[in-house]
Amino acid sequence: MKRIMLFLGTNLAIIVVLSITLRILGVERILDEQGVGLNLNALLVFAAVFGFGGSFISLAISKWMAKRTMSVHVIEEPRNATEQWLLETVRRQARAAGIGMPEVGIYDSPDPNAFATGMSRNNALVAVSTGLMRSMSQGEVEAVLGHEVGHVANGDMVTLALIQGVVNTFVIFLARVLGHFVDRVVFKNEQGHGPAFWITTIVAEILLAILASIIVMWFSRQREFRADEAGAKLAGRDQMIGALESLARASGRPVDMPDQMAAFGIRGGVPQGIKRLFMTHPPIEERIMALKGMRG
């Protein structure tokens, strides 16, 4: 629920900023044709600019944000044999996956987890927690690294940004159309936009954002299966299954990762009831079953 509230809060902040920006720039006159109807073409362009703009700005700064929010130590010159092994393993897997060498890092956390982020296949970051390094065998860590390299090779970060951009666009567009309808048809306002427009727009933005997030979370869960397959191909299916089983033993612990980074980690929370619709990761048991059903 914390993730949902943060999501709603962010979207509410966006609609407030949009409203202020529209009034300052005078865009309302473009979207409101002589107090009669919306200029839908202009509104769609406006919604796309803001919808995709916010999504791709987040993507562009994702690696920078991850390093700071997670206090990631990026390995430039290995300080020990473990860091040397991490670099060599990721380099070998990146070569096999056909991507550029990602930055490799370690962050201090007892939570066994790892994540990948970045704005392209050739400009990414792969990081593992100290808790994961301590709790898994070398082969299992290799599988986790393969999982994260798989995310990068599959272009999951960019695809998520595109999907989020499309979703944002339609949320902004439909919310304003509903607000305009209520203002004109229900409250019979014939000039400009009254309070009914702004109230309806904000409420519709929140409700549509909740529904839209279900779509984004569904895709997030599907990409975890694909990343598991990548980890199995790069490090071996048994190693990937072993890594997931190790994560399952830690499933009772809270995920020690900021909400904005949770979708990029290998371990998610434990889904229950309707909350499952908003989970970034499928249950580990389902992921293990999917791997056991892989050919080869």
Secondary structure, 3 states (H helix, E strand, C coil): CHHHHHHHHHHHHHHHHHHHHHHHHCCHHHHEECCCEECHHHHHHHHHHHHHHHHHHHHHCHHHHHHHHCCCEECCCCCCHHHHHHHHHHHHHHHHHCCCCCEEEEECCCCCCEEEEEEECCEEEEEEEHHHHHHCCHHHHHHHHHHHHHHHHCCHHHHHHHHHHHHHHHHHHHHHHHHHHHHHHHCCCCCCCCHHHHHHHHHHHHHHHHHHHHHHHHHHHHHHHHHHHHHHHHHCHHHHHHHHHHHHHCCCCCCCCCHHHHCCECCCCCCCHHHHHHCCCCCHHHHHHHHHCCCC
